[in-house]
Amino acid sequence: MNPAELRISYDPPKGRPLGSNPWFRFGATLLRPILNAIIKRDWRGAEKLPQSGAAIVVCNHLSYVDPLTFTHFLYNNGRAPRYLGKESVFRIPIIGTVIRGAGQIPVSRESKDAVKGLEHAIAVLKAGHLLGVYPEGTLTRDENLWPMRAKTGVARLALITGAPVYPCASWGPEKVLPPYSKKLRVFPRTKVSIIMGDPVDLSRWNGRHEDPVAIQEAADHIMDRITLLLEELRGEKAPAVRFDPKKSDLPRIGNYKKAKRKAQ
């Protein structure tokens, strides 16, 4: 894929926080007071967040509430991010209207149209936005909630565009809303920790975005950085071998616990 041939385009980010628009500010006005009421913020490394220019921020994925707490961290520190989100969420009444209006991007995961997500992501970065990505592609399947092996899309995207990748880790959202649960814990307030690290050095893989081995190595390196940050938050060591969904019989996406229950 040649980025220069892309027909998709986006307006450069505007507003304060950079990248916000009326729909984004509307959503933030509704959700920030709620988040402040139910979580205790433990935010570290926010000074590393670039205040302008294209960049990719990556984080581990623990709970359906992750995008809200992570966006809260980014928005309060100067950037209104863009995400690639599963298409079904955009069909939810009211919610779909708000997130689409806020500039978020629907994608069809695990389908022939999934490549369009990469095209949109490249265009978003070319316009100078901050792009948020969960490299695992879904909530972690690791039984102790450590990061899984990443999909290669984020590495390929970084190598194509040259955008810097800032690793982050989060711990606490899984207590606010456990994985695949609908039982939101409101009280007592839960500490949600988010930490941002220095940009990931991907220089050894420059020019190799079409090499499957190279992009998997780069994706693994990105997840190594996320895992190190999560170890710092949790105060413990991650398993020596990272859970690999490709070597598991669990479904690649979706609620695997629900699928298990149906199979029983």
SULGI-V61096 format. One record per residue. N is the residue number from 1. OMEGA is omega in whole degrees, 0 to 359 (* if undefined). BURIAL is I if it has 24 or more other C-alpha atoms within 12 Angstrom, else O. Layout:
n=N omega=OMEGA burial=BURIAL
n=N omega=OMEGA burial=BURIAL
This chain:
n=1 omega=178 burial=O
n=2 omega=183 burial=O
n=3 omega=181 burial=O
n=4 omega=182 burial=O
n=5 omega=183 burial=O
n=6 omega=178 burial=O
n=7 omega=180 burial=O
n=8 omega=178 burial=O
n=9 omega=178 burial=O
n=10 omega=176 burial=I
n=11 omega=176 burial=O
n=12 omega=181 burial=O
n=13 omega=178 burial=I
n=14 omega=173 burial=I
n=15 omega=177 burial=O
n=16 omega=356 burial=O
n=17 omega=185 burial=I
n=18 omega=181 burial=I
n=19 omega=181 burial=I
n=20 omega=176 burial=I
n=21 omega=183 burial=I
n=22 omega=180 burial=O
n=23 omega=179 burial=I
n=24 omega=180 burial=I
n=25 omega=177 burial=I
n=26 omega=179 burial=O
n=27 omega=180 burial=I
n=28 omega=180 burial=I
n=29 omega=179 burial=O
n=30 omega=192 burial=O
n=31 omega=184 burial=I
n=32 omega=178 burial=I
n=33 omega=179 burial=O
n=34 omega=179 burial=O
n=35 omega=179 burial=I
n=36 omega=182 burial=I
n=37 omega=186 burial=O
n=38 omega=179 burial=I
n=39 omega=171 burial=I
n=40 omega=187 burial=I
n=41 omega=171 burial=I
n=42 omega=187 burial=I
n=43 omega=183 burial=I
n=44 omega=175 burial=I
n=45 omega=183 burial=O
n=46 omega=179 burial=I
n=47 omega=179 burial=O
n=48 omega=183 burial=I
n=49 omega=179 burial=I
n=50 omega=184 burial=I
n=51 omega=176 burial=I
n=52 omega=177 burial=I
n=53 omega=180 burial=I
n=54 omega=176 burial=I
n=55 omega=177 burial=I
n=56 omega=174 burial=I
n=57 omega=183 burial=I
n=58 omega=183 burial=I
n=59 omega=173 burial=I
n=60 omega=188 burial=I
n=61 omega=187 burial=I
n=62 omega=192 burial=I
n=63 omega=176 burial=I
n=64 omega=180 burial=I
n=65 omega=180 burial=I
n=66 omega=183 burial=I
n=67 omega=179 burial=I
n=68 omega=182 burial=I
n=69 omega=180 burial=I
n=70 omega=178 burial=I
n=71 omega=176 burial=I
n=72 omega=178 burial=I
n=73 omega=183 burial=I
n=74 omega=183 burial=I
n=75 omega=180 burial=I
n=76 omega=181 burial=I
n=77 omega=166 burial=I
n=78 omega=181 burial=I
n=79 omega=174 burial=I
n=80 omega=189 burial=I
n=81 omega=170 burial=I
n=82 omega=178 burial=I
n=83 omega=165 burial=I
n=84 omega=184 burial=I
n=85 omega=181 burial=I
n=86 omega=190 burial=I
n=87 omega=185 burial=O
n=88 omega=180 burial=O
n=89 omega=182 burial=O
n=90 omega=178 burial=I
n=91 omega=178 burial=O
n=92 omega=181 burial=O
n=93 omega=179 burial=O
n=94 omega=180 burial=O
n=95 omega=180 burial=O
n=96 omega=179 burial=O
n=97 omega=182 burial=O
n=98 omega=184 burial=I
n=99 omega=176 burial=I
n=100 omega=178 burial=I
n=101 omega=179 burial=O
n=102 omega=175 burial=I
n=103 omega=179 burial=I
n=104 omega=194 burial=I
n=105 omega=178 burial=I
n=106 omega=176 burial=I
n=107 omega=175 burial=I
n=108 omega=183 burial=O
n=109 omega=175 burial=I
n=110 omega=179 burial=O
n=111 omega=180 burial=O
n=112 omega=179 burial=O
n=113 omega=183 burial=O
n=114 omega=181 burial=O
n=115 omega=179 burial=O
n=116 omega=177 burial=I
n=117 omega=178 burial=I
n=118 omega=179 burial=I
n=119 omega=178 burial=I
n=120 omega=181 burial=I
n=121 omega=178 burial=I
n=122 omega=180 burial=I
n=123 omega=178 burial=I
n=124 omega=180 burial=I
n=125 omega=178 burial=I
n=126 omega=179 burial=I
n=127 omega=177 burial=I
n=128 omega=181 burial=I
n=129 omega=168 burial=I
n=130 omega=182 burial=I
n=131 omega=177 burial=I
n=132 omega=183 burial=I
n=133 omega=169 burial=I
n=134 omega=189 burial=I
n=135 omega=180 burial=I
n=136 omega=177 burial=I
n=137 omega=179 burial=I
n=138 omega=178 burial=I
n=139 omega=182 burial=I
n=140 omega=175 burial=I
n=141 omega=179 burial=I
n=142 omega=186 burial=I
n=143 omega=178 burial=O
n=144 omega=173 burial=O
n=145 omega=170 burial=I
n=146 omega=181 burial=I
n=147 omega=174 burial=I
n=148 omega=172 burial=I
n=149 omega=186 burial=I
n=150 omega=164 burial=I
n=151 omega=189 burial=I
n=152 omega=186 burial=I
n=153 omega=184 burial=I
n=154 omega=179 burial=I
n=155 omega=179 burial=I
n=156 omega=179 burial=I
n=157 omega=181 burial=I
n=158 omega=182 burial=I
n=159 omega=178 burial=I
n=160 omega=188 burial=I
n=161 omega=186 burial=I
n=162 omega=179 burial=I
n=163 omega=178 burial=I
n=164 omega=180 burial=I
n=165 omega=179 burial=I
n=166 omega=181 burial=I
n=167 omega=176 burial=I
n=168 omega=174 burial=I
n=169 omega=182 burial=I
n=170 omega=178 burial=I
n=171 omega=182 burial=I
n=172 omega=178 burial=I
n=173 omega=180 burial=I
n=174 omega=175 burial=I
n=175 omega=176 burial=I
n=176 omega=178 burial=I
n=177 omega=182 burial=I
n=178 omega=181 burial=O
n=179 omega=177 burial=I
n=180 omega=179 burial=I
n=181 omega=174 burial=O
n=182 omega=183 burial=O
n=183 omega=181 burial=O
n=184 omega=177 burial=O
n=185 omega=184 burial=O
n=186 omega=181 burial=O
n=187 omega=354 burial=O
n=188 omega=180 burial=O
n=189 omega=183 burial=O
n=190 omega=176 burial=I
n=191 omega=175 burial=I
n=192 omega=182 burial=I
n=193 omega=175 burial=I
n=194 omega=180 burial=I
n=195 omega=177 burial=I
n=196 omega=179 burial=I
n=197 omega=177 burial=I
n=198 omega=181 burial=I
n=199 omega=179 burial=I
n=200 omega=178 burial=I
n=201 omega=180 burial=I
n=202 omega=188 burial=I
n=203 omega=183 burial=O
n=204 omega=180 burial=O
n=205 omega=180 burial=I
n=206 omega=178 burial=O
n=207 omega=185 burial=O
n=208 omega=184 burial=O
n=209 omega=177 burial=I
n=210 omega=181 burial=O
n=211 omega=184 burial=O
n=212 omega=180 burial=O
n=213 omega=182 burial=O
n=214 omega=184 burial=I
n=215 omega=175 burial=I
n=216 omega=176 burial=I
n=217 omega=180 burial=I
n=218 omega=178 burial=I
n=219 omega=178 burial=I
n=220 omega=180 burial=I
n=221 omega=177 burial=I
n=222 omega=180 burial=I
n=223 omega=175 burial=I
n=224 omega=181 burial=I
n=225 omega=177 burial=I
n=226 omega=183 burial=I
n=227 omega=177 burial=I
n=228 omega=178 burial=I
n=229 omega=179 burial=I
n=230 omega=175 burial=I
n=231 omega=179 burial=I
n=232 omega=180 burial=O
n=233 omega=185 burial=I
n=234 omega=181 burial=O
n=235 omega=179 burial=O
n=236 omega=183 burial=O
n=237 omega=175 burial=O
n=238 omega=176 burial=I
n=239 omega=181 burial=O
n=240 omega=179 burial=O
n=241 omega=182 burial=O
n=242 omega=177 burial=I
n=243 omega=181 burial=I
n=244 omega=182 burial=O
n=245 omega=179 burial=I
n=246 omega=180 burial=O
n=247 omega=181 burial=O
n=248 omega=176 burial=O
n=249 omega=178 burial=O
n=250 omega=178 burial=O
n=251 omega=185 burial=O
n=252 omega=181 burial=I
n=253 omega=176 burial=I
n=254 omega=183 burial=O
n=255 omega=183 burial=O
n=256 omega=178 burial=I
n=257 omega=177 burial=O
n=258 omega=178 burial=O
n=259 omega=178 burial=O
n=260 omega=181 burial=O
n=261 omega=180 burial=O
n=262 omega=183 burial=O
n=263 omega=183 burial=O
n=264 omega=* burial=O
